[in-house]
């Protein structure tokens, strides 16, 4: 039996890994990364479609996925309108899985934002105590901090 939650979490981490540079840049520039995957990440919608949504499920696998991920079940029947029943169920499963993965990505980005904010507060506090700290050093520290936090999230590290 496939654990679709575990697979979805892994796929969400793959998205974070793929967009590490963009997420880290947003953290440095705006102190926050966006969870708008389809508009704020270059080809984010294509990445999700090609790597997450565009999968073929057997009827049995589709039923198992829909059962495991019922909280994220896709209900827009227009996505599979006109398909024969087995293909319609497989399409519903594919979009349900995609909804789950996107939810996991958004959760990871919120976690990254929270971790970055807390770590940045620590850096600011440490550098305020260091009279020799420069703005250039602070910006370098922010870049390294952002990249480290995003990479840890992509690996599933705390």
C-alpha positions, 0 to 999 in steps of 0.5 A: 500500500502506497503512503500518499501523505509521505509521497506528497511530503517528499514531493513538497520538499522537492519543490522547495529544493527546486526553488531554493534560490528563489525562496532564499532571495525572497527571504533576504529581500522581503523577510518572507517567502510567498506561498503563491506557488503559481504566480510567484515562482518562475514556472511554479504552475508548470513544475507542479503540473509536470512533477505532481499532477500529471500522473496516471493512477489505476482505479485501485490506486486512485481509490486508495489515494482518494481515501487517504487524502479525502481532506484534500479531495478535488470536487471540481468535476469540470476537471474530468468532465467528459472522461470515461468513469475510470479516467475521471476517477484517476483525474480526480485522484491526480488533482487531489494529490496535487492539492495535498502537495500544494498544501504541504508546500505552503506549510513548508513555506510558512515554517521556513518564514517562521524559522527565518524570522526567529533566526534573523531576530537572533542575528540582529541581536548578536550583531547589535552587540557587536560594535564592529558589525557592518551592514555588508556583513549583516546582508551576507549573514542574512543570505547564508541564513536564508539559504541554510533554512531553505535547504534544511526544509527541503531535506526535512531537517528540523 
